[in-house]
Amino acid sequence: MNHEQALDYLKRNHRGVLTTMKKDGRPQLSNIAYMLDDDGTIKISTTNDRFKARNIEKDGRVSMMALGDNWYEYVVVEGNGKVSPEGELAELRRVYEAIAGQPHSNWQEYDAAMLQDHRVIISINIEKLYPLSQ
């Protein structure tokens, strides 16, 4: 798999496992839904009180394994993450639509839930992708 194929794989799939660093140095793994944005960053919606968000605020180093339907086909992303401020509703809507493949049936209800849940966006700048062919 070359770099372009890896990016295409990330764009076609939306499930993965995110690894962040706990304060004791051990990895924290989280099942996630993600999107690959047009600017080449990974976007994940989560609540601000989740360990993944708190870990990234302390140490931005992350790894993520993207999975499709074939268990033996995957892409690993290494990079740095950052957490957005709460209430970025337009961005939360974009992430939802990209992952769900369609608009929400009631955006007012969705926005209210996002604010009530204290939702944030984790953005990951991709530094390395693998497996890639040599």
Residue, then its C-alpha position, 0 to 999 in steps of 0.5 A: m500500500n502506498h501513501e495515496q492508497a493509505l489516505d484513500y483507505l482512511k477516507r473510505n473507513h471510519r472505525g478505529v482504535l486511538t492510542t493516547m498516553k496516560k500520565d503514568g506513560r502507559p497507553q490508553l486505547s479507545n474505540i473511535a469513529y473518525m473522518l479524514d478531513d480534506d486538509g489531511t487531518i483526522k477528526i474525532s468527536t468526543t466529550n471533553d471529560r474523556f481520558k483520550a481528550r485529557n491525555i491529548e491535552k497533556d501529551g499530544r502524541v497519538s497513534m491510531m489504527a484504522l479498520g475496515d471490514n477485512w480484519y487483516e487490512y488496516v492503516v496505522v497513523e502516527g501524529n500529534g493531536k489537539v483538542s478544540p474548544e467546546g461548542e464548535l457546532a459547525e465542525l461537529r456537524r461536519v464530522y457527524e455527516a462524514i461518519a454517518g454518510q448523511p445529515h442528521s434528521n434534526w440539527q437543532e436537537y443535535d446541536a443541543a445534545m452536543l452542547q449538553d454533552h460538552r463535545v469537542i473535536i480531536s484533530i490529528n495531524i498525520e506524521k506517519l502512515y503504515p503499512l506502506s510498500q517499500 
